[in-house]
C-alpha cells in the first residue's frame, strides 16, 4: 500500500494544480472583461460629453427649445 500512496498523492496534486490553473484563468478572463467594460464605459461617457458640448456650441439646444416655446405661445 505504501507504493500506491505516492502515486495517489501525485494524482491529487495534479488535479489540484489543474483546478487552480483553471480558476486563475477564469478570474483573469473576468478581470479583463471588467477592465474592458470600464474603459469602454469611460470612452462612451467622454463621447456623450463631447457631443453635448458640440450641440451646445452649435446652438442645437436653443433650436430644440424654440419649437416648445412656439407651441406654448399657440395654446394661449
Chimera marker file (.cmm) of the C-alpha trace (Angstrom):
<marker_set name="trace">
<marker id="1" x="0.000" y="0.000" z="0.000" r="1" g="1" b="0" radius="0.5"/>
<marker id="2" x="2.932" y="2.324" z="0.587" r="1" g="1" b="0" radius="0.5"/>
<marker id="3" x="3.723" y="2.088" z="-3.148" r="1" g="1" b="0" radius="0.5"/>
<marker id="4" x="0.305" y="3.437" z="-4.182" r="1" g="1" b="0" radius="0.5"/>
<marker id="5" x="0.364" y="6.350" z="-1.756" r="1" g="1" b="0" radius="0.5"/>
<marker id="6" x="2.954" y="8.431" z="-3.668" r="1" g="1" b="0" radius="0.5"/>
<marker id="7" x="1.016" y="7.900" z="-6.900" r="1" g="1" b="0" radius="0.5"/>
<marker id="8" x="-2.247" y="8.907" z="-5.196" r="1" g="1" b="0" radius="0.5"/>
<marker id="9" x="-0.572" y="11.972" z="-3.746" r="1" g="1" b="0" radius="0.5"/>
<marker id="10" x="0.867" y="12.875" z="-7.144" r="1" g="1" b="0" radius="0.5"/>
<marker id="11" x="-2.522" y="12.379" z="-8.831" r="1" g="1" b="0" radius="0.5"/>
<marker id="12" x="-4.222" y="14.534" z="-6.221" r="1" g="1" b="0" radius="0.5"/>
<marker id="13" x="-1.537" y="17.205" z="-6.620" r="1" g="1" b="0" radius="0.5"/>
<marker id="14" x="-2.037" y="17.211" z="-10.384" r="1" g="1" b="0" radius="0.5"/>
<marker id="15" x="-5.811" y="17.538" z="-10.030" r="1" g="1" b="0" radius="0.5"/>
<marker id="16" x="-5.478" y="20.418" z="-7.557" r="1" g="1" b="0" radius="0.5"/>
<marker id="17" x="-2.930" y="22.186" z="-9.763" r="1" g="1" b="0" radius="0.5"/>
<marker id="18" x="-5.207" y="21.811" z="-12.779" r="1" g="1" b="0" radius="0.5"/>
<marker id="19" x="-8.205" y="23.194" z="-10.858" r="1" g="1" b="0" radius="0.5"/>
<marker id="20" x="-6.188" y="26.123" z="-9.531" r="1" g="1" b="0" radius="0.5"/>
<marker id="21" x="-4.943" y="26.924" z="-13.032" r="1" g="1" b="0" radius="0.5"/>
<marker id="22" x="-8.493" y="26.804" z="-14.407" r="1" g="1" b="0" radius="0.5"/>
<marker id="23" x="-9.699" y="29.116" z="-11.626" r="1" g="1" b="0" radius="0.5"/>
<marker id="24" x="-6.842" y="31.527" z="-12.278" r="1" g="1" b="0" radius="0.5"/>
<marker id="25" x="-7.646" y="31.562" z="-15.999" r="1" g="1" b="0" radius="0.5"/>
<marker id="26" x="-11.337" y="32.259" z="-15.316" r="1" g="1" b="0" radius="0.5"/>
<marker id="27" x="-10.556" y="35.057" z="-12.866" r="1" g="1" b="0" radius="0.5"/>
<marker id="28" x="-8.118" y="36.587" z="-15.339" r="1" g="1" b="0" radius="0.5"/>
<marker id="29" x="-10.751" y="36.476" z="-18.099" r="1" g="1" b="0" radius="0.5"/>
<marker id="30" x="-13.344" y="38.082" z="-15.830" r="1" g="1" b="0" radius="0.5"/>
<marker id="31" x="-10.865" y="40.737" z="-14.731" r="1" g="1" b="0" radius="0.5"/>
<marker id="32" x="-10.008" y="41.554" z="-18.343" r="1" g="1" b="0" radius="0.5"/>
<marker id="33" x="-13.705" y="41.841" z="-19.188" r="1" g="1" b="0" radius="0.5"/>
<marker id="34" x="-14.369" y="44.164" z="-16.248" r="1" g="1" b="0" radius="0.5"/>
<marker id="35" x="-11.407" y="46.365" z="-17.126" r="1" g="1" b="0" radius="0.5"/>
<marker id="36" x="-12.512" y="46.416" z="-20.771" r="1" g="1" b="0" radius="0.5"/>
<marker id="37" x="-16.036" y="47.446" z="-19.810" r="1" g="1" b="0" radius="0.5"/>
<marker id="38" x="-14.762" y="50.222" z="-17.564" r="1" g="1" b="0" radius="0.5"/>
<marker id="39" x="-12.583" y="51.582" z="-20.355" r="1" g="1" b="0" radius="0.5"/>
<marker id="40" x="-15.451" y="51.342" z="-22.836" r="1" g="1" b="0" radius="0.5"/>
<marker id="41" x="-17.834" y="52.986" z="-20.374" r="1" g="1" b="0" radius="0.5"/>
<marker id="42" x="-15.397" y="55.839" z="-19.821" r="1" g="1" b="0" radius="0.5"/>
<marker id="43" x="-14.997" y="56.302" z="-23.560" r="1" g="1" b="0" radius="0.5"/>
<marker id="44" x="-18.764" y="56.349" z="-24.074" r="1" g="1" b="0" radius="0.5"/>
<marker id="45" x="-19.169" y="58.902" z="-21.271" r="1" g="1" b="0" radius="0.5"/>
<marker id="46" x="-16.466" y="61.077" z="-22.847" r="1" g="1" b="0" radius="0.5"/>
<marker id="47" x="-18.123" y="60.775" z="-26.262" r="1" g="1" b="0" radius="0.5"/>
<marker id="48" x="-21.522" y="61.760" z="-24.854" r="1" g="1" b="0" radius="0.5"/>
<marker id="49" x="-19.982" y="64.792" z="-23.132" r="1" g="1" b="0" radius="0.5"/>
<marker id="50" x="-18.223" y="65.825" z="-26.347" r="1" g="1" b="0" radius="0.5"/>
<marker id="51" x="-21.469" y="65.511" z="-28.321" r="1" g="1" b="0" radius="0.5"/>
<marker id="52" x="-23.325" y="67.575" z="-25.724" r="1" g="1" b="0" radius="0.5"/>
<marker id="53" x="-20.596" y="70.240" z="-25.887" r="1" g="1" b="0" radius="0.5"/>
<marker id="54" x="-20.766" y="70.325" z="-29.685" r="1" g="1" b="0" radius="0.5"/>
<marker id="55" x="-24.557" y="70.591" z="-29.596" r="1" g="1" b="0" radius="0.5"/>
<marker id="56" x="-24.290" y="73.488" z="-27.145" r="1" g="1" b="0" radius="0.5"/>
<marker id="57" x="-21.708" y="75.208" z="-29.326" r="1" g="1" b="0" radius="0.5"/>
<marker id="58" x="-23.905" y="74.712" z="-32.384" r="1" g="1" b="0" radius="0.5"/>
<marker id="59" x="-26.930" y="76.093" z="-30.569" r="1" g="1" b="0" radius="0.5"/>
<marker id="60" x="-28.889" y="72.862" z="-31.028" r="1" g="1" b="0" radius="0.5"/>
<marker id="61" x="-30.366" y="73.087" z="-27.526" r="1" g="1" b="0" radius="0.5"/>
<marker id="62" x="-31.728" y="76.542" z="-28.286" r="1" g="1" b="0" radius="0.5"/>
<marker id="63" x="-33.255" y="75.331" z="-31.552" r="1" g="1" b="0" radius="0.5"/>
<marker id="64" x="-34.948" y="72.413" z="-29.788" r="1" g="1" b="0" radius="0.5"/>
<marker id="65" x="-36.289" y="74.738" z="-27.095" r="1" g="1" b="0" radius="0.5"/>
<marker id="66" x="-37.700" y="77.187" z="-29.670" r="1" g="1" b="0" radius="0.5"/>
<marker id="67" x="-40.473" y="74.873" z="-31.011" r="1" g="1" b="0" radius="0.5"/>
<marker id="68" x="-41.609" y="74.182" z="-27.468" r="1" g="1" b="0" radius="0.5"/>
<marker id="69" x="-41.905" y="77.908" z="-26.813" r="1" g="1" b="0" radius="0.5"/>
<marker id="70" x="-43.828" y="78.309" z="-30.075" r="1" g="1" b="0" radius="0.5"/>
<marker id="71" x="-46.268" y="75.580" z="-29.010" r="1" g="1" b="0" radius="0.5"/>
<marker id="72" x="-46.773" y="77.282" z="-25.669" r="1" g="1" b="0" radius="0.5"/>
<marker id="73" x="-47.483" y="80.572" z="-27.444" r="1" g="1" b="0" radius="0.5"/>
<marker id="74" x="-50.094" y="78.948" z="-29.706" r="1" g="1" b="0" radius="0.5"/>
<marker id="75" x="-52.013" y="77.493" z="-26.787" r="1" g="1" b="0" radius="0.5"/>
<marker id="76" x="-52.605" y="80.923" z="-25.189" r="1" g="1" b="0" radius="0.5"/>
<link id1="1" id2="2" r="1" g="1" b="0" radius="0.2"/>
<link id1="2" id2="3" r="1" g="1" b="0" radius="0.2"/>
<link id1="3" id2="4" r="1" g="1" b="0" radius="0.2"/>
<link id1="4" id2="5" r="1" g="1" b="0" radius="0.2"/>
<link id1="5" id2="6" r="1" g="1" b="0" radius="0.2"/>
<link id1="6" id2="7" r="1" g="1" b="0" radius="0.2"/>
<link id1="7" id2="8" r="1" g="1" b="0" radius="0.2"/>
<link id1="8" id2="9" r="1" g="1" b="0" radius="0.2"/>
<link id1="9" id2="10" r="1" g="1" b="0" radius="0.2"/>
<link id1="10" id2="11" r="1" g="1" b="0" radius="0.2"/>
<link id1="11" id2="12" r="1" g="1" b="0" radius="0.2"/>
<link id1="12" id2="13" r="1" g="1" b="0" radius="0.2"/>
<link id1="13" id2="14" r="1" g="1" b="0" radius="0.2"/>
<link id1="14" id2="15" r="1" g="1" b="0" radius="0.2"/>
<link id1="15" id2="16" r="1" g="1" b="0" radius="0.2"/>
<link id1="16" id2="17" r="1" g="1" b="0" radius="0.2"/>
<link id1="17" id2="18" r="1" g="1" b="0" radius="0.2"/>
<link id1="18" id2="19" r="1" g="1" b="0" radius="0.2"/>
<link id1="19" id2="20" r="1" g="1" b="0" radius="0.2"/>
<link id1="20" id2="21" r="1" g="1" b="0" radius="0.2"/>
<link id1="21" id2="22" r="1" g="1" b="0" radius="0.2"/>
<link id1="22" id2="23" r="1" g="1" b="0" radius="0.2"/>
<link id1="23" id2="24" r="1" g="1" b="0" radius="0.2"/>
<link id1="24" id2="25" r="1" g="1" b="0" radius="0.2"/>
<link id1="25" id2="26" r="1" g="1" b="0" radius="0.2"/>
<link id1="26" id2="27" r="1" g="1" b="0" radius="0.2"/>
<link id1="27" id2="28" r="1" g="1" b="0" radius="0.2"/>
<link id1="28" id2="29" r="1" g="1" b="0" radius="0.2"/>
<link id1="29" id2="30" r="1" g="1" b="0" radius="0.2"/>
<link id1="30" id2="31" r="1" g="1" b="0" radius="0.2"/>
<link id1="31" id2="32" r="1" g="1" b="0" radius="0.2"/>
<link id1="32" id2="33" r="1" g="1" b="0" radius="0.2"/>
<link id1="33" id2="34" r="1" g="1" b="0" radius="0.2"/>
<link id1="34" id2="35" r="1" g="1" b="0" radius="0.2"/>
<link id1="35" id2="36" r="1" g="1" b="0" radius="0.2"/>
<link id1="36" id2="37" r="1" g="1" b="0" radius="0.2"/>
<link id1="37" id2="38" r="1" g="1" b="0" radius="0.2"/>
<link id1="38" id2="39" r="1" g="1" b="0" radius="0.2"/>
<link id1="39" id2="40" r="1" g="1" b="0" radius="0.2"/>
<link id1="40" id2="41" r="1" g="1" b="0" radius="0.2"/>
<link id1="41" id2="42" r="1" g="1" b="0" radius="0.2"/>
<link id1="42" id2="43" r="1" g="1" b="0" radius="0.2"/>
<link id1="43" id2="44" r="1" g="1" b="0" radius="0.2"/>
<link id1="44" id2="45" r="1" g="1" b="0" radius="0.2"/>
<link id1="45" id2="46" r="1" g="1" b="0" radius="0.2"/>
<link id1="46" id2="47" r="1" g="1" b="0" radius="0.2"/>
<link id1="47" id2="48" r="1" g="1" b="0" radius="0.2"/>
<link id1="48" id2="49" r="1" g="1" b="0" radius="0.2"/>
<link id1="49" id2="50" r="1" g="1" b="0" radius="0.2"/>
<link id1="50" id2="51" r="1" g="1" b="0" radius="0.2"/>
<link id1="51" id2="52" r="1" g="1" b="0" radius="0.2"/>
<link id1="52" id2="53" r="1" g="1" b="0" radius="0.2"/>
<link id1="53" id2="54" r="1" g="1" b="0" radius="0.2"/>
<link id1="54" id2="55" r="1" g="1" b="0" radius="0.2"/>
<link id1="55" id2="56" r="1" g="1" b="0" radius="0.2"/>
<link id1="56" id2="57" r="1" g="1" b="0" radius="0.2"/>
<link id1="57" id2="58" r="1" g="1" b="0" radius="0.2"/>
<link id1="58" id2="59" r="1" g="1" b="0" radius="0.2"/>
<link id1="59" id2="60" r="1" g="1" b="0" radius="0.2"/>
<link id1="60" id2="61" r="1" g="1" b="0" radius="0.2"/>
<link id1="61" id2="62" r="1" g="1" b="0" radius="0.2"/>
<link id1="62" id2="63" r="1" g="1" b="0" radius="0.2"/>
<link id1="63" id2="64" r="1" g="1" b="0" radius="0.2"/>
<link id1="64" id2="65" r="1" g="1" b="0" radius="0.2"/>
<link id1="65" id2="66" r="1" g="1" b="0" radius="0.2"/>
<link id1="66" id2="67" r="1" g="1" b="0" radius="0.2"/>
<link id1="67" id2="68" r="1" g="1" b="0" radius="0.2"/>
<link id1="68" id2="69" r="1" g="1" b="0" radius="0.2"/>
<link id1="69" id2="70" r="1" g="1" b="0" radius="0.2"/>
<link id1="70" id2="71" r="1" g="1" b="0" radius="0.2"/>
<link id1="71" id2="72" r="1" g="1" b="0" radius="0.2"/>
<link id1="72" id2="73" r="1" g="1" b="0" radius="0.2"/>
<link id1="73" id2="74" r="1" g="1" b="0" radius="0.2"/>
<link id1="74" id2="75" r="1" g="1" b="0" radius="0.2"/>
<link id1="75" id2="76" r="1" g="1" b="0" radius="0.2"/>
</marker_set>
